[in-house]
Amino acid sequence: MIVSLIIIFSFGYLLIALEHNIKLNKTASALITGTLCWAIYIVASENKELVSEQLSHHLAEISQILFFLMGAMTIVELIDAHDGFDIVKNQINTKNNKRLLWVMAGLSFFLSAVIDNLTTAIVMVSILRKVIKDREQRLLFIGIMIICANAGGAWSPIGDVTTTMLWIKGQVSAPAVITKVFVPSLVCVLVPLLYYQFKLPKQDISQQDARNFEPNPDGKKMLILGISILLLVPVFKTVTHLPPYMGILLGLGLVWVFSEIIHSNKDDERRRPLSVAHALSRIDTASILFFLGILLAVGALEATHILANFADFLNNSVGNLDIIAMIIGAASSVVDNVPLLAAAQNMYSLAQYPMDSQLWLLLAYTTGTGGSILIIGSAAGVAAMGMEDISFTWYLRRISVLALFGFLAGAVTFLALNG
């Protein structure tokens, strides 16, 4: 049974990693892998009732992550439906290329801490399409924005799926991940920014033709409300001690009520695209199902003690947990960071490494930022790759080395501050 589980999981993992090469959506691979792992486990087990109880236990944990992501995605979609992010776009008016680089980097870094790195990447690409006409220059800016978006998501409990997973499972607290991962994440983005500060020749940006912008009168209200609710979720958890998904569901309910009130005088045709029901139909359901599949598969490996044995192997062969965390982070540039972190979460117990231990905080940093090393290593990179048709080799030549140096510099900074 153990060998069969390892083979099924490894093959499924390979299909996920090669998603773009074999043209098979990773969600399908994850769902099949997760289901088959539990099917093999229960068929081979003599105690079917125990396996069913273990599955129910893991599903209860997984559902917290899924409900949280669903609520957060819906709020962000509703902001976008009201053109709330266009307000941000139209505040960018500098023509100096170096100044624009820093403005966009800062916006990416802090925005991704609130609305997640994937949405931030999409917003940044949309802004850069508007303000930079020259394609090569635009691609360079987008490459830096990918690094900034991933680093910004790493230090916030709601900014990156991996950090959110650690937070929901009680391995990191919001105050600790913000205070201890912020500076290393900042160092991670400063390396490429300082390089191009001296490397880029100073010049005015060749901008796209100006377009008339008619702001949605409700866009600003929805932007402020949505961002405020996302920021208050960690506060809600701290005050009530309820799981984070309860806070995001409360927030979603409040946004729903607000949207119904402000659109109460519109007819059905005008209300529909601005409703929460419509936003729910537009969220990335495939990603949510991907998390479900891969977390089920990892849960099967934990239930059969495969992950605990693998942790013992790593401890015996590598020994240093800091190096192990950095290896996991660097590996996330090749394969998806969600299953990597999910495996790492279950390899080590909270009894051995309690909340806010250095291991969990370093994993938050490495899995959040390591995906920037290759363009296929993060959702932000893949989104930008699709929107601007960025080639793997172009990113490898122009951005990857800087991303790697930034990743290592941030890790060294983390160890120096917390070691």
Secondary structure, DSSP 8 states (H G I E B T S, - for coil): -HHHHHHHHHHHHHHHHTHHHHT--HHHHHHHHHHHHHHHHHHH-S-HHHHHHHHHHHHHHHHHHHHHHHHHHHHHHHHHHTTHHHHHHTT----BHHHHHHHHHHHHHHHHHHH-HHHHHHHHHHHHHHH---HHHHHHHHHHHHHHHHHHHHTSTTTSHHHHHHHHTTSS-HHHHHHHHHHHHHHHHHHHHHHHHHHS---B------------TTHHHHHHHHHHHHHHHHHHHHHH---HHHHHHHHHHHHHHHHHHHTTTS-HHHHGGGSHHHHHHHS-HHHHHHHHHHHHHHHHHHHTTHHHHHHHHHHHHT--HHHHHHHHHHHTTTS-HHHHHHHHHHHS-TTTS-TT-HHHHHHHHHHHHGGGGSGGGSHHHHHHHHHHT--HHHHIIIIIHHHHHHHHHHHHHHHHHH-
